[in-house]
Amino acid sequence: MSSDVTEAEKNALTPESGFDLCGIDYFESIGRRLYFIAHYERYQDALQAKKERERPDEYLILYKGAM
């Protein structure tokens, strides 16, 4: 996956605190593949939202905040 998403994309979508739920669109060009879905303060809420997504073909990632 390291070649699929750039460091700049990861840095832009890594929150200062909490968790960002993000998806990857493999049809976009490199550098524009990662997209924001929602922010959650608690891991449990982010994980539940990830499980509840209705598109089973969607590739999802949780980014944890630095704090």
N, CA, C and O atoms as a CHARMM CRD file, in Angstrom:
* protein
*
  268
    1    1 MET  N      0.81100  -1.18300   0.00000 PROA 1      0.00000
    2    1 MET  CA     0.00000   0.00000   0.00000 PROA 1      0.00000
    3    1 MET  C      0.85900   1.25400   0.00000 PROA 1      0.00000
    4    1 MET  O      0.35800   2.31900  -0.36100 PROA 1      0.00000
    5    2 SER  N      2.09200   1.18500   0.37500 PROA 2      0.00000
    6    2 SER  CA     2.92000   2.37800   0.47100 PROA 2      0.00000
    7    2 SER  C      3.00900   3.12200  -0.85100 PROA 2      0.00000
    8    2 SER  O      3.12800   4.34800  -0.85500 PROA 2      0.00000
    9    3 SER  N      2.95400   2.41700  -1.97000 PROA 3      0.00000
   10    3 SER  CA     3.02000   3.09300  -3.26600 PROA 3      0.00000
   11    3 SER  C      1.64800   3.59400  -3.72600 PROA 3      0.00000
   12    3 SER  O      1.56500   4.35900  -4.68700 PROA 3      0.00000
   13    4 ASP  N      0.57700   3.17600  -3.05700 PROA 4      0.00000
   14    4 ASP  CA    -0.77100   3.58200  -3.43800 PROA 4      0.00000
   15    4 ASP  C     -1.16300   4.95000  -2.89700 PROA 4      0.00000
   16    4 ASP  O     -1.92600   5.67800  -3.53200 PROA 4      0.00000
   17    5 VAL  N     -0.63900   5.30100  -1.72000 PROA 5      0.00000
   18    5 VAL  CA    -0.98300   6.54600  -1.05500 PROA 5      0.00000
   19    5 VAL  C      0.30600   7.27300  -0.69700 PROA 5      0.00000
   20    5 VAL  O      1.22100   6.67200  -0.13400 PROA 5      0.00000
   21    6 THR  N      0.38500   8.54600  -1.01700 PROA 6      0.00000
   22    6 THR  CA     1.60600   9.30100  -0.74500 PROA 6      0.00000
   23    6 THR  C      1.66800   9.74500   0.71800 PROA 6      0.00000
   24    6 THR  O      0.65100   9.79700   1.40800 PROA 6      0.00000
   25    7 GLU  N      2.87300  10.06100   1.17200 PROA 7      0.00000
   26    7 GLU  CA     3.05700  10.56600   2.52700 PROA 7      0.00000
   27    7 GLU  C      2.31700  11.88200   2.72100 PROA 7      0.00000
   28    7 GLU  O      1.77900  12.13700   3.79900 PROA 7      0.00000
   29    8 ALA  N      2.28500  12.71000   1.70000 PROA 8      0.00000
   30    8 ALA  CA     1.57600  13.99200   1.78900 PROA 8      0.00000
   31    8 ALA  C      0.08600  13.77000   2.04400 PROA 8      0.00000
   32    8 ALA  O     -0.52300  14.48700   2.83800 PROA 8      0.00000
   33    9 GLU  N     -0.49900  12.78100   1.37400 PROA 9      0.00000
   34    9 GLU  CA    -1.91400  12.46100   1.59600 PROA 9      0.00000
   35    9 GLU  C     -2.14100  11.99000   3.02100 PROA 9      0.00000
   36    9 GLU  O     -3.07500  12.42900   3.69100 PROA 9      0.00000
   37   10 LYS  N     -1.27600  11.09000   3.47700 PROA 10     0.00000
   38   10 LYS  CA    -1.39300  10.57700   4.84700 PROA 10     0.00000
   39   10 LYS  C     -1.28500  11.70100   5.85500 PROA 10     0.00000
   40   10 LYS  O     -2.08900  11.77900   6.78400 PROA 10     0.00000
   41   11 ASN  N     -0.29900  12.57900   5.68500 PROA 11     0.00000
   42   11 ASN  CA    -0.10900  13.68700   6.61700 PROA 11     0.00000
   43   11 ASN  C     -1.30100  14.63400   6.61800 PROA 11     0.00000
   44   11 ASN  O     -1.70500  15.12500   7.67200 PROA 11     0.00000
   45   12 ALA  N     -1.85900  14.88900   5.45800 PROA 12     0.00000
   46   12 ALA  CA    -3.00000  15.80500   5.35300 PROA 12     0.00000
   47   12 ALA  C     -4.23800  15.25900   6.05900 PROA 12     0.00000
   48   12 ALA  O     -5.06400  16.03400   6.54200 PROA 12     0.00000
   49   13 LEU  N     -4.37400  13.95100   6.12400 PROA 13     0.00000
   50   13 LEU  CA    -5.56900  13.35300   6.71000 PROA 13     0.00000
   51   13 LEU  C     -5.32600  12.69200   8.07200 PROA 13     0.00000
   52   13 LEU  O     -6.18300  11.96300   8.57100 PROA 13     0.00000
   53   14 THR  N     -4.17800  12.94600   8.65800 PROA 14     0.00000
   54   14 THR  CA    -3.92100  12.47400  10.01600 PROA 14     0.00000
   55   14 THR  C     -4.34000  13.58800  10.96800 PROA 14     0.00000
   56   14 THR  O     -3.77600  14.68200  10.92400 PROA 14     0.00000
   57   15 PRO  N     -5.32400  13.32600  11.82900 PROA 15     0.00000
   58   15 PRO  CA    -5.82800  14.38100  12.71200 PROA 15     0.00000
   59   15 PRO  C     -4.86200  14.65700  13.86700 PROA 15     0.00000
   60   15 PRO  O     -3.98400  13.84800  14.16400 PROA 15     0.00000
   61   16 GLU  N     -5.04000  15.81500  14.51100 PROA 16     0.00000
   62   16 GLU  CA    -4.24400  16.12700  15.68800 PROA 16     0.00000
   63   16 GLU  C     -4.65400  15.25900  16.86300 PROA 16     0.00000
   64   16 GLU  O     -3.82300  14.89700  17.69500 PROA 16     0.00000
   65   17 SER  N     -5.93900  14.92700  16.93100 PROA 17     0.00000
   66   17 SER  CA    -6.43600  14.02400  17.97000 PROA 17     0.00000
   67   17 SER  C     -7.58700  13.21600  17.38600 PROA 17     0.00000
   68   17 SER  O     -8.14000  13.57600  16.34700 PROA 17     0.00000
   69   18 GLY  N     -7.93600  12.15300  18.03600 PROA 18     0.00000
   70   18 GLY  CA    -9.02800  11.31800  17.56700 PROA 18     0.00000
   71   18 GLY  C     -8.62400  10.47400  16.36400 PROA 18     0.00000
   72   18 GLY  O     -7.45400  10.13400  16.19000 PROA 18     0.00000
   73   19 PHE  N     -9.60400  10.14600  15.54700 PROA 19     0.00000
   74   19 PHE  CA    -9.39500   9.24200  14.42500 PROA 19     0.00000
   75   19 PHE  C    -10.13400   9.74300  13.19400 PROA 19     0.00000
   76   19 PHE  O    -11.28400  10.17500  13.28400 PROA 19     0.00000
   77   20 ASP  N     -9.47500   9.68500  12.05000 PROA 20     0.00000
   78   20 ASP  CA   -10.12500  10.00500  10.77800 PROA 20     0.00000
   79   20 ASP  C    -10.36900   8.71600  10.01500 PROA 20     0.00000
   80   20 ASP  O     -9.45600   7.91300   9.82100 PROA 20     0.00000
   81   21 LEU  N    -11.59500   8.52800   9.58800 PROA 21     0.00000
   82   21 LEU  CA   -11.95000   7.40900   8.73400 PROA 21     0.00000
   83   21 LEU  C    -11.77600   7.88200   7.29700 PROA 21     0.00000
   84   21 LEU  O    -12.39900   8.85600   6.87400 PROA 21     0.00000
   85   22 CYS  N    -10.92400   7.18600   6.55100 PROA 22     0.00000
   86   22 CYS  CA   -10.59600   7.56900   5.18400 PROA 22     0.00000
   87   22 CYS  C    -10.76200   6.37200   4.25700 PROA 22     0.00000
   88   22 CYS  O    -10.72700   5.22100   4.69100 PROA 22     0.00000
   89   23 GLY  N    -10.94000   6.66300   2.99700 PROA 23     0.00000
   90   23 GLY  CA   -11.03400   5.62900   1.98100 PROA 23     0.00000
   91   23 GLY  C     -9.98600   5.85000   0.91200 PROA 23     0.00000
   92   23 GLY  O     -9.40900   6.93000   0.79400 PROA 23     0.00000
   93   24 ILE  N     -9.75100   4.79600   0.13000 PROA 24     0.00000
   94   24 ILE  CA    -8.81200   4.88500  -0.98600 PROA 24     0.00000
   95   24 ILE  C     -9.57200   4.62000  -2.27600 PROA 24     0.00000
   96   24 ILE  O    -10.28300   3.62400  -2.40900 PROA 24     0.00000
   97   25 ASP  N     -9.40600   5.53000  -3.21500 PROA 25     0.00000
   98   25 ASP  CA   -10.00600   5.39100  -4.53800 PROA 25     0.00000
   99   25 ASP  C     -8.88500   5.06500  -5.51800 PROA 25     0.00000
  100   25 ASP  O     -8.13300   5.94800  -5.92900 PROA 25     0.00000
  101   26 TYR  N     -8.77800   3.79700  -5.88700 PROA 26     0.00000
  102   26 TYR  CA    -7.69400   3.34500  -6.75500 PROA 26     0.00000
  103   26 TYR  C     -7.82500   3.83800  -8.19200 PROA 26     0.00000
  104   26 TYR  O     -6.89900   3.66500  -8.98500 PROA 26     0.00000
  105   27 PHE  N     -8.95200   4.44700  -8.54200 PROA 27     0.00000
  106   27 PHE  CA    -9.13100   4.97400  -9.88800 PROA 27     0.00000
  107   27 PHE  C     -8.59500   6.39600 -10.02600 PROA 27     0.00000
  108   27 PHE  O     -8.43900   6.89900 -11.13900 PROA 27     0.00000
  109   28 GLU  N     -8.31600   7.03800  -8.90300 PROA 28     0.00000
  110   28 GLU  CA    -7.71700   8.38100  -8.92700 PROA 28     0.00000
  111   28 GLU  C     -6.22300   8.26700  -9.19300 PROA 28     0.00000
  112   28 GLU  O     -5.63200   7.19700  -9.04600 PROA 28     0.00000
  113   29 SER  N     -5.62600   9.37300  -9.58400 PROA 29     0.00000
  114   29 SER  CA    -4.18500   9.38100  -9.81500 PROA 29     0.00000
  115   29 SER  C     -3.45100   9.37700  -8.47100 PROA 29     0.00000
  116   29 SER  O     -4.00600   9.77800  -7.44700 PROA 29     0.00000
  117   30 ILE  N     -2.21700   8.92500  -8.49000 PROA 30     0.00000
  118   30 ILE  CA    -1.41100   8.89700  -7.27700 PROA 30     0.00000
  119   30 ILE  C     -1.27800  10.32200  -6.75300 PROA 30     0.00000
  120   30 ILE  O     -1.00700  11.25300  -7.51100 PROA 30     0.00000
  121   31 GLY  N     -1.47100  10.47400  -5.46800 PROA 31     0.00000
  122   31 GLY  CA    -1.46400  11.79000  -4.84800 PROA 31     0.00000
  123   31 GLY  C     -2.86000  12.33000  -4.58000 PROA 31     0.00000
  124   31 GLY  O     -3.03000  13.33300  -3.88600 PROA 31     0.00000
  125   32 ARG  N     -3.87300  11.63800  -5.15000 PROA 32     0.00000
  126   32 ARG  CA    -5.27100  12.06400  -4.97000 PROA 32     0.00000
  127   32 ARG  C     -6.16800  10.88900  -4.60400 PROA 32     0.00000
  128   32 ARG  O     -7.39200  10.99000  -4.70000 PROA 32     0.00000
  129   33 ARG  N     -5.58100   9.79700  -4.19400 PROA 33     0.00000
  130   33 ARG  CA    -6.35500   8.58500  -3.94400 PROA 33     0.00000
  131   33 ARG  C     -7.04500   8.54600  -2.57900 PROA 33     0.00000
  132   33 ARG  O     -8.11300   7.95100  -2.44100 PROA 33     0.00000
  133   34 LEU  N     -6.45300   9.16100  -1.60000 PROA 34     0.00000
  134   34 LEU  CA    -6.99600   9.11100  -0.25300 PROA 34     0.00000
  135   34 LEU  C     -8.06700  10.18300  -0.08100 PROA 34     0.00000
  136   34 LEU  O     -7.85900  11.33500  -0.46100 PROA 34     0.00000
  137   35 TYR  N     -9.22300   9.80500   0.49500 PROA 35     0.00000
  138   35 TYR  CA   -10.28400  10.78100   0.72100 PROA 35     0.00000
  139   35 TYR  C    -10.85600  10.64500   2.12400 PROA 35     0.00000
  140   35 TYR  O    -10.93400   9.54900   2.67800 PROA 35     0.00000
  141   36 PHE  N    -11.25300  11.77600   2.68500 PROA 36     0.00000
  142   36 PHE  CA   -11.79800  11.85900   4.03600 PROA 36     0.00000
  143   36 PHE  C    -13.25900  11.43700   4.04400 PROA 36     0.00000
  144   36 PHE  O    -14.02400  11.80400   3.15300 PROA 36     0.00000
  145   37 ILE  N    -13.64500  10.65500   5.06800 PROA 37     0.00000
  146   37 ILE  CA   -15.04600  10.26200   5.23000 PROA 37     0.00000
  147   37 ILE  C    -15.63600  10.92500   6.47100 PROA 37     0.00000
  148   37 ILE  O    -16.65800  11.60600   6.38400 PROA 37     0.00000
  149   38 ALA  N    -14.99100  10.72800   7.64100 PROA 38     0.00000
  150   38 ALA  CA   -15.52000  11.30700   8.88700 PROA 38     0.00000
  151   38 ALA  C    -14.44600  11.30100   9.97200 PROA 38     0.00000
  152   38 ALA  O    -13.46600  10.55900   9.89300 PROA 38     0.00000
  153   39 HSD  N    -14.65000  12.14500  10.98700 PROA 39     0.00000
  154   39 HSD  CA   -13.74400  12.22000  12.13500 PROA 39     0.00000
  155   39 HSD  C    -14.47500  11.72200  13.37500 PROA 39     0.00000
  156   39 HSD  O    -15.66200  11.99200  13.55800 PROA 39     0.00000
  157   40 TYR  N    -13.76000  10.99400  14.22300 PROA 40     0.00000
  158   40 TYR  CA   -14.30700  10.47600  15.47700 PROA 40     0.00000
  159   40 TYR  C    -13.29800  10.70500  16.59100 PROA 40     0.00000
  160   40 TYR  O    -12.09200  10.58100  16.37900 PROA 40     0.00000
  161   41 GLU  N    -13.78900  11.03800  17.76600 PROA 41     0.00000
  162   41 GLU  CA   -12.89600  11.20800  18.90900 PROA 41     0.00000
  163   41 GLU  C    -12.52300   9.87200  19.54300 PROA 41     0.00000
  164   41 GLU  O    -11.42500   9.71900  20.07900 PROA 41     0.00000
  165   42 ARG  N    -13.42200   8.92200  19.48500 PROA 42     0.00000
  166   42 ARG  CA   -13.17000   7.62100  20.12600 PROA 42     0.00000
  167   42 ARG  C    -12.94100   6.53300  19.08000 PROA 42     0.00000
  168   42 ARG  O    -13.60700   6.48400  18.04500 PROA 42     0.00000
  169   43 TYR  N    -11.98200   5.66800  19.38200 PROA 43     0.00000
  170   43 TYR  CA   -11.65500   4.56300  18.48000 PROA 43     0.00000
  171   43 TYR  C    -12.86600   3.65800  18.26000 PROA 43     0.00000
  172   43 TYR  O    -13.11500   3.21100  17.14000 PROA 43     0.00000
  173   44 GLN  N    -13.61400   3.39100  19.32200 PROA 44     0.00000
  174   44 GLN  CA   -14.77200   2.50200  19.22100 PROA 44     0.00000
  175   44 GLN  C    -15.79200   3.04300  18.22300 PROA 44     0.00000
  176   44 GLN  O    -16.37800   2.28300  17.45200 PROA 44     0.00000
  177   45 ASP  N    -15.99900   4.35400  18.24000 PROA 45     0.00000
  178   45 ASP  CA   -16.95000   4.97400  17.30500 PROA 45     0.00000
  179   45 ASP  C    -16.44700   4.88400  15.86300 PROA 45     0.00000
  180   45 ASP  O    -17.21600   4.60700  14.94200 PROA 45     0.00000
  181   46 ALA  N    -15.15200   5.12100  15.68200 PROA 46     0.00000
  182   46 ALA  CA   -14.56400   5.04800  14.34000 PROA 46     0.00000
  183   46 ALA  C    -14.63000   3.62400  13.79600 PROA 46     0.00000
  184   46 ALA  O    -14.95700   3.41600  12.62800 PROA 46     0.00000
  185   47 LEU  N    -14.32300   2.65900  14.63400 PROA 47     0.00000
  186   47 LEU  CA   -14.36100   1.26100  14.21700 PROA 47     0.00000
  187   47 LEU  C    -15.78900   0.82900  13.87100 PROA 47     0.00000
  188   47 LEU  O    -16.00600   0.11600  12.89200 PROA 47     0.00000
  189   48 GLN  N    -16.74800   1.26000  14.66900 PROA 48     0.00000
  190   48 GLN  CA   -18.14600   0.93000  14.39500 PROA 48     0.00000
  191   48 GLN  C    -18.59900   1.54200  13.06600 PROA 48     0.00000
  192   48 GLN  O    -19.28400   0.88700  12.28100 PROA 48     0.00000
  193   49 ALA  N    -18.22100   2.77700  12.82100 PROA 49     0.00000
  194   49 ALA  CA   -18.57700   3.43700  11.55300 PROA 49     0.00000
  195   49 ALA  C    -17.94900   2.70800  10.37500 PROA 49     0.00000
  196   49 ALA  O    -18.56900   2.56200   9.32200 PROA 49     0.00000
  197   50 LYS  N    -16.71900   2.25300  10.55700 PROA 50     0.00000
  198   50 LYS  CA   -16.03900   1.50600   9.49400 PROA 50     0.00000
  199   50 LYS  C    -16.79300   0.21900   9.18000 PROA 50     0.00000
  200   50 LYS  O    -16.96000  -0.14000   8.01500 PROA 50     0.00000
  201   51 LYS  N    -17.24300  -0.46600  10.21300 PROA 51     0.00000
  202   51 LYS  CA   -17.98000  -1.72300  10.03100 PROA 51     0.00000
  203   51 LYS  C    -19.34400  -1.49800   9.39300 PROA 51     0.00000
  204   51 LYS  O    -19.85000  -2.37800   8.69700 PROA 51     0.00000
  205   52 GLU  N    -19.94400  -0.33900   9.61700 PROA 52     0.00000
  206   52 GLU  CA   -21.28900  -0.05300   9.12800 PROA 52     0.00000
  207   52 GLU  C    -21.33200   0.48700   7.69600 PROA 52     0.00000
  208   52 GLU  O    -22.41500   0.66100   7.13700 PROA 52     0.00000
  209   53 ARG  N    -20.18600   0.75100   7.10600 PROA 53     0.00000
  210   53 ARG  CA   -20.17000   1.23400   5.72100 PROA 53     0.00000
  211   53 ARG  C    -20.85400   0.20700   4.83600 PROA 53     0.00000
  212   53 ARG  O    -20.62400  -0.99300   4.98900 PROA 53     0.00000
  213   54 GLU  N    -21.68600   0.65700   3.92000 PROA 54     0.00000
  214   54 GLU  CA   -22.51500  -0.25000   3.12600 PROA 54     0.00000
  215   54 GLU  C    -21.88900  -0.68500   1.81700 PROA 54     0.00000
  216   54 GLU  O    -22.50900  -1.41900   1.04700 PROA 54     0.00000
  217   55 ARG  N    -20.67700  -0.24700   1.55400 PROA 55     0.00000
  218   55 ARG  CA   -20.01100  -0.65500   0.31300 PROA 55     0.00000
  219   55 ARG  C    -18.90600  -1.64800   0.65200 PROA 55     0.00000
  220   55 ARG  O    -17.81900  -1.23400   1.05400 PROA 55     0.00000
  221   56 PRO  N    -19.15100  -2.93500   0.50300 PROA 56     0.00000
  222   56 PRO  CA   -18.14600  -3.93000   0.87900 PROA 56     0.00000
  223   56 PRO  C    -16.87900  -3.87000   0.02300 PROA 56     0.00000
  224   56 PRO  O    -15.84200  -4.39400   0.42900 PROA 56     0.00000
  225   57 ASP  N    -16.94400  -3.24400  -1.15000 PROA 57     0.00000
  226   57 ASP  CA   -15.78000  -3.13900  -2.01900 PROA 57     0.00000
  227   57 ASP  C    -14.92000  -1.91300  -1.69800 PROA 57     0.00000
  228   57 ASP  O    -13.87800  -1.70800  -2.32000 PROA 57     0.00000
  229   58 GLU  N    -15.34700  -1.10800  -0.74100 PROA 58     0.00000
  230   58 GLU  CA   -14.62800   0.11700  -0.37300 PROA 58     0.00000
  231   58 GLU  C    -13.46100  -0.22800   0.55900 PROA 58     0.00000
  232   58 GLU  O    -13.63400  -0.94800   1.54300 PROA 58     0.00000
  233   59 TYR  N    -12.27900   0.29100   0.24000 PROA 59     0.00000
  234   59 TYR  CA   -11.10300   0.07000   1.06200 PROA 59     0.00000
  235   59 TYR  C    -10.98000   1.22200   2.04500 PROA 59     0.00000
  236   59 TYR  O    -10.83500   2.37300   1.63100 PROA 59     0.00000
  237   60 LEU  N    -11.03600   0.93000   3.35500 PROA 60     0.00000
  238   60 LEU  CA   -11.06400   1.94800   4.38600 PROA 60     0.00000
  239   60 LEU  C     -9.84200   1.86900   5.29800 PROA 60     0.00000
  240   60 LEU  O     -9.27600   0.79800   5.51900 PROA 60     0.00000
  241   61 ILE  N     -9.45100   3.03400   5.82100 PROA 61     0.00000
  242   61 ILE  CA    -8.31300   3.13500   6.72100 PROA 61     0.00000
  243   61 ILE  C     -8.69100   4.08800   7.85700 PROA 61     0.00000
  244   61 ILE  O     -9.38500   5.08100   7.63800 PROA 61     0.00000
  245   62 LEU  N     -8.23000   3.77800   9.06700 PROA 62     0.00000
  246   62 LEU  CA    -8.36700   4.69000  10.19600 PROA 62     0.00000
  247   62 LEU  C     -7.00900   5.30300  10.47600 PROA 62     0.00000
  248   62 LEU  O     -6.02700   4.58200  10.65500 PROA 62     0.00000
  249   63 TYR  N     -6.94000   6.62800  10.51400 PROA 63     0.00000
  250   63 TYR  CA    -5.70100   7.31900  10.87200 PROA 63     0.00000
  251   63 TYR  C     -5.85200   7.87200  12.28400 PROA 63     0.00000
  252   63 TYR  O     -6.79000   8.61400  12.57700 PROA 63     0.00000
  253   64 LYS  N     -4.92300   7.50400  13.14400 PROA 64     0.00000
  254   64 LYS  CA    -4.93300   7.93500  14.54300 PROA 64     0.00000
  255   64 LYS  C     -4.20100   9.25800  14.67500 PROA 64     0.00000
  256   64 LYS  O     -3.16000   9.48000  14.05600 PROA 64     0.00000
  257   65 GLY  N     -4.76800  10.13200  15.49500 PROA 65     0.00000
  258   65 GLY  CA    -4.15700  11.43000  15.74600 PROA 65     0.00000
  259   65 GLY  C     -2.84000  11.32700  16.48800 PROA 65     0.00000
  260   65 GLY  O     -2.54500  10.31300  17.12000 PROA 65     0.00000
  261   66 ALA  N     -2.06300  12.37300  16.40400 PROA 66     0.00000
  262   66 ALA  CA    -0.73400  12.39200  17.02200 PROA 66     0.00000
  263   66 ALA  C     -0.79900  12.48400  18.53700 PROA 66     0.00000
  264   66 ALA  O      0.11700  12.03000  19.22300 PROA 66     0.00000
  265   67 MET  N     -1.85900  13.06200  19.06500 PROA 67     0.00000
  266   67 MET  CA    -1.96600  13.23200  20.51600 PROA 67     0.00000
  267   67 MET  C     -2.67000  12.08200  21.15700 PROA 67     0.00000
  268   67 MET  O     -2.84500  12.06700  22.37500 PROA 67     0.00000
